[in-house]
Amino acid sequence: MSTLQTTVRDIALENPASIRVFEKFGIDYCCGGRKPLIEACAERALDPTAVLAAIESADAKPAPTQDWNTASLESLCTHIIAAHHEYVRRETPRLWQLAQKVVSRHGDTRPELPRIQRLVKNLGEDLAAHLGREESVLFPYVINLERNLANCGPRSLGCFGTVKNPIHVMMAEHDAAGAVLAEIRQLSQDYTPPEGACPTYRGFYQALSEFESDLHQHIHLENNVLFPRAIEMEESCG
């Protein structure tokens, strides 16, 4: 049973349906999810009782069929790549193209747009490198670790020592990406286009909002599910 003192992260882990509620109210449940719900609500000037009621209402609905807290880490890594990494690779070029169009038409009168454009460009470049490191180094190590443990084999050693080291780097990069999106949200006034904005302008802000939502789910699965389980598994190997 969630309370106002339960951390946002724990609510999201125990009740995946709450994620839609957090997205609706703009509450960070991934990078900033270790705060109590009441504190997270205060930061967004939200009524905590209303948010908690929405979470309890969402909890009454059927839970998703896939429980990533118990699924194999290999299947979780595969899911993250297919559902989220590929989304980032598909959407970042599209966001850049939309940003260019909107800035070319409205950048002279909307000074926030060129700033958003630069942030979108930097975010896309940083995420491309980040995904590559996860797929070439961290995820293969985690999958191999799980397979060896299942076969009672010896723990394979990575060039980085303990898995905590690359995880620390990945989480720092998640924090950086989250900060960029928070700045974009602020500059765009919560992705609200000005009155009379053209369809491209509106489409750009809608795409940014959807991208933020997906990245929050993506980071939640890694920070709060995959990474803690990988650390626990490595430590169990001795």
C-alpha positions as CSV (number, residue, x, y, z in Angstrom):
1,M,0.0,0.0,0.0
2,S,1.6,3.3,-1.1
3,T,1.7,6.3,1.2
4,L,2.9,9.8,0.8
5,Q,6.2,8.8,2.5
6,T,6.8,5.9,0.0
7,T,9.5,6.9,-2.6
8,V,8.4,7.4,-6.1
9,R,10.8,4.8,-7.3
10,D,9.3,2.1,-5.0
11,I,5.8,3.0,-6.0
12,A,6.8,2.6,-9.7
13,L,8.4,-0.8,-9.0
14,E,5.6,-2.2,-6.9
15,N,2.8,-0.8,-9.1
16,P,3.8,-0.3,-12.8
17,A,0.4,1.2,-13.5
18,S,1.5,4.2,-11.5
19,I,4.0,5.2,-14.2
20,R,1.2,6.6,-16.3
21,V,0.1,8.7,-13.3
22,F,3.6,10.0,-12.8
23,E,3.9,10.8,-16.5
24,K,0.6,12.7,-16.4
25,F,1.7,14.9,-13.5
26,G,5.3,15.3,-14.7
27,I,6.8,13.5,-11.7
28,D,10.3,12.0,-12.3
29,Y,10.2,8.4,-11.2
30,C,13.5,7.3,-12.8
31,C,16.5,9.5,-12.1
32,G,14.8,11.5,-9.3
33,G,12.7,8.7,-8.1
34,R,14.3,8.2,-4.7
35,K,12.3,11.1,-3.1
36,P,9.1,10.5,-1.1
37,L,5.9,11.1,-3.0
38,I,5.0,14.0,-0.9
39,E,8.3,15.7,-1.6
40,A,8.0,15.0,-5.4
41,C,4.5,16.5,-5.3
42,A,5.7,19.6,-3.5
43,E,8.4,20.3,-6.1
44,R,5.7,20.3,-8.8
45,A,3.2,22.2,-6.7
46,L,0.8,19.3,-6.8
47,D,-1.9,18.2,-4.4
48,P,-0.3,15.0,-2.9
49,T,-3.6,13.5,-1.9
50,A,-4.9,13.8,-5.4
51,V,-1.8,12.2,-6.9
52,L,-2.0,9.3,-4.4
53,A,-5.7,8.8,-5.2
54,A,-4.8,8.6,-8.9
55,I,-2.2,6.0,-8.1
56,E,-4.6,4.0,-6.0
57,S,-7.1,4.2,-8.9
58,A,-4.5,3.0,-11.4
59,D,-3.6,0.2,-9.0
60,A,-7.1,-1.2,-9.3
61,K,-6.6,-1.8,-13.0
62,P,-5.1,-5.1,-14.3
63,A,-1.3,-5.2,-14.0
64,P,0.8,-5.7,-17.1
65,T,1.5,-9.3,-18.0
66,Q,5.3,-9.0,-18.0
67,D,7.0,-8.6,-14.6
68,W,10.5,-7.4,-15.3
69,N,11.4,-7.8,-11.6
70,T,11.3,-11.6,-12.1
71,A,12.1,-12.0,-15.8
72,S,15.6,-13.1,-16.9
73,L,18.1,-10.3,-17.2
74,E,18.8,-11.5,-20.8
75,S,15.1,-11.0,-21.7
76,L,15.1,-7.6,-20.0
77,C,18.2,-6.5,-21.9
78,T,16.7,-7.7,-25.1
79,H,13.5,-5.8,-24.4
80,I,15.3,-2.6,-23.5
81,I,17.2,-2.7,-26.8
82,A,14.2,-3.6,-29.0
83,A,11.6,-1.3,-27.3
84,H,13.7,1.7,-26.1
85,H,17.2,1.8,-27.8
86,E,15.6,1.4,-31.2
87,Y,13.0,4.1,-30.4
88,V,15.8,6.5,-29.4
89,R,17.7,5.7,-32.7
90,R,14.5,6.2,-34.7
91,E,13.3,9.3,-33.0
92,T,16.4,11.4,-32.4
93,P,16.9,12.1,-36.2
94,R,13.2,12.9,-36.5
95,L,13.4,15.3,-33.5
96,W,16.4,17.1,-35.1
97,Q,14.6,17.5,-38.4
98,L,11.5,18.9,-36.7
99,A,13.7,21.2,-34.7
100,Q,15.3,22.6,-37.8
101,K,12.0,23.2,-39.5
102,V,10.5,25.0,-36.5
103,V,13.6,27.1,-35.8
104,S,13.8,28.2,-39.4
105,R,10.2,29.4,-39.3
106,H,9.8,30.7,-35.8
107,G,13.3,31.0,-34.3
108,D,13.5,34.7,-34.8
109,T,10.4,35.4,-32.7
110,R,10.7,32.5,-30.2
111,P,14.2,32.7,-28.6
112,E,13.7,29.5,-26.7
113,L,13.5,27.4,-29.9
114,P,17.2,27.7,-30.9
115,R,18.1,26.7,-27.4
116,I,15.9,23.7,-27.6
117,Q,17.4,22.8,-30.9
118,R,20.9,22.8,-29.5
119,L,19.8,20.7,-26.6
120,V,18.1,18.2,-28.9
121,K,21.3,17.9,-31.0
122,N,23.5,17.3,-28.0
123,L,21.1,14.9,-26.4
124,G,20.9,12.8,-29.6
125,E,24.7,12.6,-29.8
126,D,25.1,11.7,-26.2
127,L,22.5,9.0,-26.2
128,A,23.9,7.4,-29.4
129,A,27.2,6.9,-27.6
130,H,25.5,5.8,-24.4
131,L,23.5,3.1,-26.2
132,G,26.6,1.9,-27.9
133,R,28.4,1.4,-24.6
134,E,25.5,-0.5,-23.1
135,E,25.1,-2.8,-26.0
136,S,28.8,-3.5,-26.6
137,V,30.0,-3.7,-23.0
138,L,27.5,-3.7,-20.1
139,F,24.6,-5.8,-21.5
140,P,26.8,-8.6,-22.8
141,Y,28.6,-8.8,-19.5
142,V,25.3,-9.0,-17.6
143,I,23.9,-11.7,-19.9
144,N,27.1,-13.7,-19.7
145,L,27.1,-13.4,-16.0
146,E,23.5,-14.7,-15.8
147,R,24.3,-17.6,-18.1
148,N,27.4,-18.7,-16.2
149,L,25.5,-18.6,-12.9
150,A,22.7,-20.7,-14.4
151,N,25.3,-23.3,-15.5
152,C,27.2,-23.1,-12.2
153,G,30.2,-21.8,-14.1
154,P,32.8,-19.3,-12.9
155,R,32.0,-15.6,-13.0
156,S,33.5,-14.0,-16.0
157,L,35.6,-10.9,-15.3
158,G,35.1,-7.7,-17.2
159,C,37.9,-5.3,-18.0
160,F,36.2,-2.8,-15.6
161,G,36.4,-5.0,-12.5
162,T,33.0,-5.0,-10.9
163,V,29.7,-4.4,-12.7
164,K,29.1,-1.5,-10.4
165,N,31.7,0.6,-12.2
166,P,30.0,0.8,-15.7
167,I,26.6,1.0,-14.0
168,H,27.8,4.1,-12.1
169,V,28.9,5.6,-15.4
170,M,25.6,4.7,-17.1
171,M,23.5,6.2,-14.2
172,A,25.5,9.4,-14.4
173,E,24.7,9.6,-18.1
174,H,21.1,8.9,-17.3
175,D,21.1,11.8,-14.9
176,A,22.6,14.1,-17.5
177,A,20.0,13.1,-20.1
178,G,17.2,13.6,-17.6
179,A,18.6,17.1,-16.8
180,V,18.6,18.0,-20.5
181,L,15.0,16.9,-20.9
182,A,14.0,18.8,-17.8
183,E,15.5,21.9,-19.3
184,I,13.7,21.4,-22.6
185,R,10.4,20.9,-20.7
186,Q,11.0,24.2,-18.9
187,L,11.9,26.1,-22.0
188,S,8.9,24.8,-23.8
189,Q,6.6,25.4,-20.8
190,D,5.7,21.8,-20.4
191,Y,5.6,21.2,-24.2
192,T,2.9,23.8,-24.7
193,P,3.0,25.4,-28.1
194,P,1.9,29.1,-28.4
195,E,-1.6,29.9,-29.4
196,G,-2.0,29.7,-33.2
197,A,1.2,27.5,-33.6
198,C,1.5,25.7,-36.9
199,P,1.1,21.9,-37.1
200,T,4.8,21.4,-37.4
201,Y,5.4,23.4,-34.2
202,R,2.7,21.4,-32.4
203,G,4.0,18.1,-33.8
204,F,7.6,19.0,-32.5
205,Y,6.4,19.6,-29.0
206,Q,4.2,16.5,-29.0
207,A,7.2,14.4,-30.2
208,L,9.4,15.8,-27.5
209,S,6.8,14.9,-24.9
210,E,6.5,11.4,-26.2
211,F,10.3,11.1,-26.3
212,E,10.6,12.2,-22.7
213,S,7.9,9.7,-21.6
214,D,9.7,6.8,-23.3
215,L,13.1,7.8,-22.0
216,H,11.7,7.9,-18.4
217,Q,10.4,4.3,-18.8
218,H,13.7,3.3,-20.4
219,I,15.8,4.7,-17.5
220,H,13.4,3.3,-14.9
221,L,13.9,-0.2,-16.3
222,E,17.7,0.2,-16.1
223,N,18.2,2.2,-13.0
224,N,15.6,0.6,-10.8
225,V,15.3,-3.0,-12.2
226,L,18.3,-4.1,-14.4
227,F,21.1,-2.5,-12.6
228,P,20.2,-3.5,-9.0
229,R,19.5,-7.0,-10.1
230,A,22.8,-7.2,-12.0
231,I,24.8,-6.0,-9.0
232,E,23.0,-8.5,-6.7
233,M,23.7,-11.3,-9.1
234,E,27.4,-10.5,-9.4
235,E,27.7,-10.3,-5.6
236,S,26.0,-13.7,-5.3
237,C,28.7,-15.3,-7.4
238,G,31.3,-14.4,-4.9
